C-alpha cells in the first residue's frame, strides 16, 4: 500500500502538504494540488477511509436490511439505494432478515460495530409488542429509514411506502368495471401493514360500488408462490362462485394462476386474475399478469433523500408514493363463472 510519505518523497514536499492536497485544502495552489493528486493516482494511492472516518466521526457507511435478495421488490429497492448512496460517497453494508427478528438484531449489532452512519430497514413485522432492534435504534438516535409501512414498534422513524390502499382499490375497481361482482381476495400475512392496506383497498372498492364484502371471498395466501398455489387449491375446493381473483402480490398471483391453469381452468376466460408489484416475471408469465406497478427504484431513491435529511438534522415526514395499474391479458373481460 502506498503511503503519504512515499508520495511526499516523490513530489519533493512534506507529508502535511500531500495530506492537504488530497483533502483539497484551500491554502495550497491549484497547480500544487493537481500535481500531487496526479502523482498519487499514478503511484496507486488508495485513501484509508477508516482513518478518515475516525477523524471526522463518520464511517461513510450505511446499513441495509431487507427480507431476502430473492425478493423481487426489494432487489430493485436495494439497487436504487446502493446506486444513490454510492453517488454521495457512501458504501453499503447488507444483511437479509429472512423474516426472523433474531437475524434482524444480529445485523444491527454488526452494523453498530462498523459504526454505520445510518440504517435502512424493511422491518420484520411481528405481533404487537416491543422490539429490541428498534428500541436500540431509538436509544442511540441513529438515523433510520423504514422501507415500507410503519408498525407500532417502529412508528417513530422516517419511512417511505407505497399508497397500497389506493392502489389496491384501483385494481378492484378495474375488475368491477369489467363486470365482475364476486371478486375473491388472496390475502397476505395478517401482521404486515402492507397486506392489511391492500385488503382494505379491496374492501373499500367493493363497498363504494355497492357490492357485498363477504369473508367467504377472502383466502389466506401469505406472500409466496407456494402459498398462492395452496390458496388456489382451497379456492377450487370451496367453489365460492367468484369470477375474478385479486392477489396481495404477484408471487401469490403467479402461484395461484399456475395451479388454476394446471387444473384446466382458463385465465381470463374462466377467472380473471390481478396481482400487485409488477415484478419482472409478471409480464412474461404464461398469461401476462395485470398488476400494480410499485415504484421500486423511486422508493430506494426517496429513502436515500430521507436519510440525508436525517443526517443534516432536518425534519422528515412519511413519503407515500403512488402506484400505477398495468393492464395485461390476465384480467380480460367477464365470462360465465365456472366455480
Secondary structure, DSSP 8 states (H G I E B T S, - for coil): ---HHHHHHHHTS-HHHHHHHHTT-TTS-HHHHHHHHHHHHHTT----HHHHHHHHT---EEEEEES-TT-HHHHHHHHHHHHHHHHTT-EEEEEE-TT-HHHHHHHHHHHHHTT-SEEEE-----SSS--HHHHHHHHHT--EEEES---GGGTTSEEEEE-HHHHHHHHHHHHHHTT---EEEEE--TT-HHHHHHHHHHHHHHHHTT----GGGEEE--SSHHHHHHHHHHHHHHT---SEEEESSHHHHHHHHHHHHHTT--TTTT-EEE-SB--HHHHTSSS--BEEE--HHHHHHHHHHHHHHHHTT-----EEE--EEE--GGG--------
